[in-house]
Amino acid sequence: MVEVTTQGDNAVFEVKGLHKLWAFKSQIEIPLKDIRSARQDAEALKGWWHGFRAPGTYIPGLITAGTFYEADKVIFWDVHNAEKAVIIDVVHDEYNQLIVEVEDPAAVITLLTGK
């Protein structure tokens, strides 16, 4: 699970609990201006292939966490329950996309997009 907050002009994605261990990351900061979209799409998260994992954890049907390389994208995943996942498209040095499970997806989408 990831907690999303804003601090000044940045969105802060804080990985909580044991997910830090599985994702090999505890926090990501991204300027709000670099966030292109945030949406829910559980259908897009289905399937077993999420890219090449490095580093991270992938247990099919249980958890996808960490950095994954897929085609020309670098994606940070932290998802156990796809129904609570938010897909965030970014223009960022490290990641092209973040796919994270959050407590309240609608609130996070509003926080990040203002919509």
C-alpha positions as CSV (number, residue, x, y, z in Angstrom):
1,M,0.0,0.0,0.0
2,V,1.2,3.5,-0.8
3,E,0.2,6.7,0.9
4,V,0.1,9.7,-1.4
5,T,0.4,13.3,-0.2
6,T,1.6,16.6,-1.5
7,Q,4.4,18.7,-0.1
8,G,4.7,22.0,-1.8
9,D,5.0,21.4,-5.6
10,N,5.7,17.7,-5.2
11,A,3.6,14.5,-4.9
12,V,5.1,12.2,-2.3
13,F,4.4,8.4,-2.7
14,E,5.3,6.7,0.6
15,V,5.4,2.9,0.5
16,K,4.0,1.5,3.7
17,G,4.8,-1.5,5.9
18,L,6.3,-4.7,4.4
19,H,5.7,-3.3,0.9
20,K,9.0,-1.4,1.4
21,L,10.7,-4.7,1.5
22,W,8.9,-6.2,-1.5
23,A,9.2,-3.0,-3.6
24,F,12.8,-2.2,-2.6
25,K,11.8,1.4,-2.2
26,S,10.3,3.5,0.6
27,Q,9.5,6.8,-1.1
28,I,9.2,8.5,-4.5
29,E,8.8,12.3,-5.0
30,I,7.6,13.6,-8.3
31,P,6.8,17.3,-9.2
32,L,3.1,17.7,-9.6
33,K,3.8,19.4,-13.0
34,D,5.2,16.1,-14.2
35,I,2.0,14.1,-13.6
36,R,0.2,13.7,-16.9
37,S,-2.8,11.6,-15.7
38,A,-4.1,9.5,-12.9
39,R,-6.8,6.9,-13.4
40,Q,-8.2,3.6,-12.3
41,D,-8.3,0.7,-14.8
42,A,-8.4,-2.7,-13.1
43,E,-8.8,-4.4,-16.5
44,A,-5.4,-2.9,-17.7
45,L,-3.7,-4.5,-14.7
46,K,-4.8,-8.1,-15.5
47,G,-2.4,-10.6,-17.0
48,W,0.8,-12.1,-15.8
49,W,3.3,-10.1,-17.7
50,H,4.3,-6.8,-16.1
51,G,7.8,-6.5,-17.6
52,F,11.3,-7.4,-16.5
53,R,11.6,-7.0,-12.7
54,A,14.7,-5.3,-11.3
55,P,14.5,-5.1,-8.3
56,G,11.2,-6.2,-7.0
57,T,8.8,-8.9,-6.1
58,Y,6.3,-10.7,-8.3
59,I,4.0,-13.5,-6.9
60,P,1.2,-14.1,-9.5
61,G,-2.2,-13.4,-8.0
62,L,-0.7,-12.0,-4.8
63,I,1.6,-9.0,-5.3
64,T,3.5,-7.0,-7.9
65,A,6.0,-4.6,-6.3
66,G,9.2,-2.8,-7.4
67,T,10.6,-1.5,-10.6
68,F,9.6,-3.2,-13.9
69,Y,10.9,-2.6,-17.4
70,E,8.3,-3.1,-20.2
71,A,9.1,-2.2,-23.8
72,D,10.3,1.4,-23.5
73,K,8.8,2.1,-20.1
74,V,10.0,2.0,-16.6
75,I,7.1,1.3,-14.2
76,F,7.0,1.3,-10.4
77,W,4.4,-1.2,-9.1
78,D,3.1,-1.7,-5.6
79,V,-0.2,-3.6,-6.0
80,H,-1.8,-6.4,-4.0
81,N,-5.5,-5.5,-4.7
82,A,-6.0,-4.2,-8.3
83,E,-9.4,-2.7,-7.4
84,K,-7.6,-0.1,-5.2
85,A,-4.8,0.6,-7.7
86,V,-4.2,3.9,-9.4
87,I,-2.3,4.2,-12.7
88,I,-0.3,7.4,-12.8
89,D,1.4,8.5,-16.0
90,V,4.4,10.8,-15.4
91,V,7.3,12.5,-17.2
92,H,10.1,11.8,-14.8
93,D,13.8,11.0,-14.7
94,E,13.3,7.6,-13.1
95,Y,9.8,6.4,-14.0
96,N,7.3,6.7,-16.9
97,Q,4.4,5.3,-14.8
98,L,3.5,4.4,-11.2
99,I,0.9,1.8,-10.5
100,V,0.2,1.8,-6.8
101,E,-2.5,0.5,-4.5
102,V,-3.9,3.2,-2.3
103,E,-6.6,3.4,0.5
104,D,-8.9,5.8,-1.4
105,P,-8.3,5.8,-5.2
106,A,-10.8,8.5,-5.9
107,A,-9.2,10.9,-3.4
108,V,-5.7,10.2,-4.8
109,I,-6.9,10.9,-8.3
110,T,-8.5,14.2,-7.2
111,L,-5.3,15.1,-5.2
112,L,-3.0,14.5,-8.2
113,T,-5.2,15.9,-11.0
114,G,-7.5,18.4,-9.3
115,K,-10.4,16.7,-11.0
